[in-house]
């Protein structure tokens, strides 16, 4: 299954992009409960609208989704690039506002969602979902909703939604957790999904010059209090740009960006797949084994993610 997904996704990386979501960024002026990531996403052709929600209009809580409630498979510590590509997923919550349980009980509830897998495959909503509510009476209170949504092809969407306060009230906008206890966690099968990007996270940029070109890599890392956490911090790799042998590239398509961190991101490993091959290269692999040292390796990769040529690195610039 991994090899099938790998082949499909590599074909999609250099193919027609008519079904990709179109993002339109805007200045953040809302009072949403997730981190600020206001980006409108045009749904894929197979996505439902907000009317596909099923629940009870008498519920006293509120769940909203902006036009940018898009989530991506999370970078995975120590994973190979083939594994990361096979596990690529996207989840889009339909835009809308609905009632939500605000109690401590189990309920039937269907979230209007759609998914995207490698090669524009997708698992669709398939029946009524369920949600179980919990309330924790500390620091002003917090609700936790643990839910499941059946999908086609045997997949299940699992999620946890945290809402601070004594009434469930949460807005999903594609961002991560905030500083008052509002958050969301998503999974499809054994693949975790987190923000595709979160501009409130710490921006860490690597600019690496090499023989015949340069690449700039944007990494966003959720650093609590500016330091490190007990485990490897959440992160997103939303953008890369540069040039190779006189041809420019600029990539923000999640299925063309792979990132595998070492523990605490002390070592970092990326693949950037171009929209179209440049010469014999479908992309670049960049490895920084130790961020405390100004050193990196760069190699060109083919469309199977195999290295085909190593390029000498001439300069490494890391901004944190």
C-alpha positions in Angstrom: 0.0 0.0 0.0 2.8 2.4 0.8 4.4 1.9 -2.6 1.1 2.4 -4.4 0.6 5.7 -2.5 4.2 6.7 -3.2 3.8 6.2 -7.0 0.5 8.0 -7.2 1.7 11.0 -5.2 4.8 11.4 -7.2 2.8 11.5 -10.4 0.5 14.0 -8.8 3.4 16.2 -7.7 4.3 17.0 -11.3 0.8 16.7 -12.8 -2.5 18.7 -13.1 -3.3 20.8 -10.0 -6.8 21.7 -10.9 -8.2 19.8 -7.8 -5.8 21.4 -5.3 -7.3 23.8 -2.7 -6.7 27.4 -3.6 -5.6 29.4 -0.6 -6.3 33.1 -0.3 -4.6 34.6 2.7 -6.1 37.6 4.5 -5.2 39.7 7.5 -6.3 38.2 10.8 -9.0 40.2 12.4 -11.2 37.5 14.0 -11.7 36.4 17.5 -11.3 32.7 16.8 -10.2 30.2 19.4 -7.5 28.5 17.4 -4.2 30.2 16.5 -4.3 32.8 13.8 -4.1 31.2 10.4 -6.8 33.0 8.4 -6.6 31.3 5.0 -9.6 30.6 2.8 -9.5 27.2 1.1 -11.5 26.4 -2.0 -12.9 22.9 -1.3 -12.1 20.0 -3.5 -14.8 18.9 -5.9 -15.8 15.9 -3.8 -16.2 17.9 -0.5 -19.6 18.3 1.2 -20.8 21.7 2.4 -21.8 22.6 6.0 -25.3 21.2 5.5 -23.9 17.7 5.8 -23.6 18.2 9.5 -26.0 15.9 11.5 -26.7 16.7 15.2 -29.3 18.1 17.6 -30.3 21.8 17.2 -31.1 21.9 21.0 -27.4 21.4 22.0 -26.2 24.5 23.8 -22.6 24.6 22.7 -21.2 25.9 19.4 -18.7 24.6 16.9 -17.6 26.7 13.9 -15.2 26.1 11.0 -13.8 28.9 9.0 -13.0 28.6 5.3 -9.5 27.6 6.3 -10.0 24.6 8.5 -7.4 22.5 6.6 -5.1 20.0 8.4 -2.2 18.0 7.0 -0.4 14.8 8.0 2.2 15.8 10.6 6.0 15.5 10.3 7.1 12.3 11.9 10.3 11.9 13.9 12.7 9.5 12.3 10.3 8.5 9.4 11.8 7.7 6.0 10.7 9.9 3.1 8.9 7.0 1.5 6.9 6.5 4.6 6.1 10.2 4.8 4.9 10.3 1.2 2.7 7.2 1.7 1.2 8.7 4.8 0.4 12.0 3.2 -3.2 13.1 4.1 -5.2 16.3 4.1 -8.4 17.0 6.0 -10.8 19.9 5.3 -13.7 20.7 7.6 -16.6 22.3 5.7 -17.2 26.0 6.5 -20.1 26.5 8.8 -21.5 27.0 12.3 -23.4 24.3 14.2 -24.6 23.5 17.7 -22.5 21.1 19.7 -22.9 19.1 22.9 -21.9 21.0 26.1 -22.4 18.3 28.7 -20.9 15.0 29.8 -22.6 12.4 27.7 -22.3 10.5 24.4 -24.1 11.6 21.3 -24.5 10.9 17.6 -23.0 13.6 15.5 -21.7 13.8 11.9 -19.0 16.3 11.0 -19.0 17.6 7.4 -15.4 16.7 6.3 -13.5 15.6 3.3 -10.1 14.1 2.8 -7.3 14.0 0.2 -4.8 11.2 -0.2 -1.9 10.8 -2.6 -2.9 10.9 -6.3 -6.1 12.8 -5.4 -7.6 9.6 -3.9 -10.0 10.4 -1.0 -12.1 8.7 1.7 -15.5 10.3 2.0 -18.0 10.5 4.9 -19.8 7.2 5.4 -22.6 7.3 8.0 -23.3 9.0 11.3 -20.4 9.7 13.6 -20.2 9.8 17.4 -18.9 12.2 20.0 -18.4 11.7 23.8 -18.1 14.7 26.1 -16.0 15.3 29.2 -15.7 18.3 31.5 -12.7 19.2 33.6 -13.4 21.7 36.4 -10.0 23.5 36.7 -8.7 26.8 35.6 -12.1 28.1 34.6 -13.1 24.7 33.1 -12.5 22.9 29.9 -14.6 20.6 27.7 -13.1 17.8 25.8 -14.9 16.2 22.9 -13.6 12.8 21.7 -15.2 11.9 18.3 -15.2 9.5 15.4 -16.5 9.9 11.9 -16.7 6.8 9.6 -15.2 7.2 6.2 -15.3 5.0 3.1 -12.7 2.4 2.3 -12.5 1.3 5.9 -11.0 4.5 7.2 -12.1 6.3 10.4 -11.5 9.9 11.3 -10.8 10.3 15.0 -10.6 13.7 16.7 -10.3 15.5 20.0 -11.6 19.0 20.5 -10.8 21.1 23.6 -12.8 24.1 24.5 -11.9 26.4 27.4 -14.7 27.6 29.7 -18.0 26.3 31.0 -19.7 26.2 27.7 -18.4 24.4 24.6 -17.5 27.1 22.1 -14.7 26.4 19.6 -13.7 27.7 16.2 -11.6 25.6 13.8 -9.4 27.6 11.5 -6.6 25.2 10.6 -4.4 26.5 13.4 -3.0 24.7 16.5 -3.7 25.2 20.2 -3.9 28.6 21.8 -2.7 29.8 25.2 -6.1 29.4 27.0 -6.8 25.8 26.3 -8.6 25.6 23.0 -7.2 23.0 20.6 -7.9 20.2 18.1 -6.2 16.9 17.2 -7.1 14.8 14.2 -6.2 11.4 12.9 -7.1 9.2 9.9 -6.2 5.6 10.7 -2.7 5.7 12.3 -1.8 9.0 10.7 -1.9 12.2 12.8 -3.0 15.4 11.2 -2.0 18.8 12.5 -1.9 22.4 11.1 -0.6 22.6 7.5 0.9 25.9 8.7 0.6 28.0 11.8 2.1 31.5 11.6 1.9 31.8 15.4 4.6 29.1 15.7 8.3 30.0 15.7 9.5 30.5 12.2 12.9 28.9 11.6 14.5 29.4 8.2 17.4 27.6 6.5 19.0 29.1 3.4 21.5 26.7 1.8 23.6 27.6 -1.1 25.1 24.8 -3.2 26.8 24.3 -6.5 24.3 25.3 -9.1 21.7 26.8 -6.9 20.1 27.7 -3.6 17.2 26.6 -1.5 15.3 28.4 1.3 13.3 26.2 3.7 10.6 27.5 6.1 10.0 25.5 9.2 7.4 26.4 11.8 7.9 24.9 15.3 5.5 25.2 18.2 7.9 26.1 21.0 6.2 26.5 24.4 7.7 29.5 26.1 10.4 29.7 23.5 12.2 26.5 24.6 11.8 22.7 24.1 9.2 20.3 25.4 9.5 16.8 26.7 8.8 15.3 23.2 9.6 16.5 19.8 7.6 19.7 19.2 4.8 20.0 16.7 6.0 21.5 13.4 4.9 22.4 9.9 7.0 22.6 6.7 4.7 24.9 4.5 7.1 26.4 2.0 10.4 26.1 0.1 11.8 28.1 -2.8 15.1 28.5 -4.7 16.8 27.7 -7.9 18.6 24.8 -9.5 20.8 25.2 -12.6 19.2 28.5 -13.6 15.5 27.3 -13.1 13.5 28.8 -10.2 11.1 26.8 -8.0 8.6 27.9 -5.4 6.6 25.1 -3.6 3.8 25.4 -1.1 1.9 22.2 -2.0 1.9 19.9 1.0 2.2 16.7 -1.1 5.5 18.1 -2.5 7.1 18.9 0.9 8.4 16.2 3.2 10.1 16.8 6.6 11.5 14.3 9.0 12.9 15.7 12.2 15.4 14.2 14.6 14.5 14.4 18.3 13.6 18.1 19.2 14.5 19.1 15.6 18.2 19.0 16.5 18.7 17.3 13.1 16.4 18.1 10.1 15.8 16.3 6.9 13.7 17.6 4.0 12.6 16.7 0.4 11.3 19.4 -1.9 9.6 18.1 -5.1 9.4 20.5 -8.0 6.3 21.2 -10.0 8.1 19.9 -13.0 11.4 18.1 -13.2 14.5 20.3 -13.6 16.8 18.3 -15.9 16.9 14.8 -14.4 15.9 15.9 -10.9 12.4 15.7 -9.6 13.5 17.4 -6.4 16.1 18.1 -3.7 16.9 16.3 -0.5 18.5 18.5 2.2 20.0 17.1 5.4 21.1 19.1 8.4 22.4 16.6 10.9 23.1 19.2 13.7 21.6 22.6 13.7 24.3 23.9 15.9 26.8 23.4 13.1 26.8 25.4 9.8 26.8 22.3 7.6 24.4 20.5 5.3 24.2 18.1 2.5 22.2 18.5 -0.7 21.5 15.9 -3.3 19.2 15.8 -6.3 16.5 13.1 -6.2 14.6 11.4 -8.9 10.8 10.8 -8.9 11.2 7.7 -6.7 13.0 9.8 -4.1 16.3 8.1 -4.8 19.4 10.3 -4.8 21.0 10.8 -8.2 23.6 13.5 -7.6 25.2 15.2 -4.7 25.9 19.0 -4.9 28.7 20.7 -2.9 27.3 23.1 -0.2 28.9 26.5 -0.2 27.0 28.4 2.5 24.5 27.6 5.3 22.4 30.3 7.0 20.1 29.4 9.8 17.7 32.0 11.3 15.7 31.0 14.4 
